[in-house]
Amino acid sequence: MRDYETTIVLASDLEADRLEAKLDGFRQLFGEGIEIKDQGVQRLAFTIKRRSQARYLMIFHKNEPDRIADIEAKLRLDESVIRFLTCRGE
């Protein structure tokens, strides 16, 4: 198992209950022992999909390298996820 950091850019117009449901879904998707840091809604440097603001989430997790491809495939299918990036942690 390796350490990873995933940054997710979500649509800023998510309601509180939908955001909590999304966070619970991320907890199930990434597995046990994750840490989610909500960076809040921030202004984007340039528009992405006609949006000028988005919510940033940083997720620190441990997973097997082959599991990362599955996680990223599920993130691509989520319509509220604007962008994401997974990096190996230290």
C-alpha positions as CSV (number, residue, x, y, z in Angstrom):
1,M,0.0,0.0,0.0
2,R,1.2,3.5,-0.9
3,D,0.3,6.9,0.3
4,Y,-1.6,9.1,-2.3
5,E,-3.0,12.6,-2.4
6,T,-6.0,13.3,-4.5
7,T,-7.2,16.8,-5.2
8,I,-10.8,17.1,-6.4
9,V,-12.4,20.2,-7.8
10,L,-16.2,20.0,-7.3
11,A,-19.0,22.2,-8.6
12,S,-19.6,25.0,-6.1
13,D,-23.4,24.9,-6.3
14,L,-23.8,21.7,-4.4
15,E,-26.3,22.0,-1.5
16,A,-25.2,20.9,2.0
17,D,-27.0,17.6,2.0
18,R,-25.7,16.7,-1.5
19,L,-22.2,17.6,-0.4
20,E,-22.4,15.4,2.6
21,A,-23.7,12.5,0.5
22,K,-20.8,13.1,-1.9
23,L,-18.3,13.1,0.9
24,D,-19.7,9.8,2.2
25,G,-19.4,8.4,-1.3
26,F,-15.8,9.4,-1.5
27,R,-15.1,7.8,1.9
28,Q,-16.5,4.5,0.5
29,L,-14.7,4.9,-2.8
30,F,-11.2,5.6,-1.3
31,G,-11.5,3.0,1.5
32,E,-10.6,3.1,5.2
33,G,-8.1,5.5,6.8
34,I,-8.6,8.5,4.6
35,E,-8.4,12.1,5.6
36,I,-10.6,14.7,3.7
37,K,-9.7,18.4,3.9
38,D,-12.3,20.7,2.5
39,Q,-10.5,23.8,1.2
40,G,-13.8,25.6,0.6
41,V,-15.1,27.4,-2.5
42,Q,-12.4,29.3,-4.3
43,R,-12.3,31.4,-7.5
44,L,-10.8,29.5,-10.4
45,A,-7.9,31.1,-12.3
46,F,-9.8,30.5,-15.6
47,T,-13.3,29.2,-16.4
48,I,-13.7,25.5,-16.5
49,K,-17.0,24.2,-18.0
50,R,-18.4,27.7,-17.7
51,R,-17.7,27.9,-14.0
52,S,-15.7,30.6,-12.3
53,Q,-15.8,29.1,-8.8
54,A,-15.4,25.6,-7.4
55,R,-15.0,23.7,-4.1
56,Y,-11.6,22.1,-3.5
57,L,-11.2,18.9,-1.6
58,M,-7.9,17.3,-0.7
59,I,-8.0,13.5,0.1
60,F,-5.1,11.7,1.7
61,H,-5.4,7.9,1.4
62,K,-3.5,4.6,1.2
63,N,-4.3,2.3,-1.7
64,E,-2.7,-0.3,-3.9
65,P,-1.4,1.2,-7.2
66,D,-3.8,-0.8,-9.4
67,R,-6.8,0.5,-7.4
68,I,-6.0,4.1,-8.4
69,A,-7.2,3.5,-11.9
70,D,-10.5,2.2,-10.7
71,I,-10.9,5.3,-8.4
72,E,-10.1,7.7,-11.2
73,A,-12.5,5.9,-13.6
74,K,-15.3,6.5,-11.1
75,L,-14.4,10.1,-10.6
76,R,-14.5,10.7,-14.4
77,L,-18.1,9.5,-14.4
78,D,-19.2,11.8,-11.6
79,E,-20.8,14.9,-13.1
80,S,-20.2,17.1,-10.1
81,V,-16.4,16.5,-10.3
82,I,-14.9,19.2,-12.6
83,R,-11.2,18.1,-12.3
84,F,-9.1,15.8,-10.2
85,L,-5.4,14.9,-9.8
86,T,-3.8,12.0,-7.9
87,C,-0.2,12.2,-6.8
88,R,1.9,9.8,-4.8
89,G,2.5,11.0,-1.3
90,E,5.7,10.9,0.6
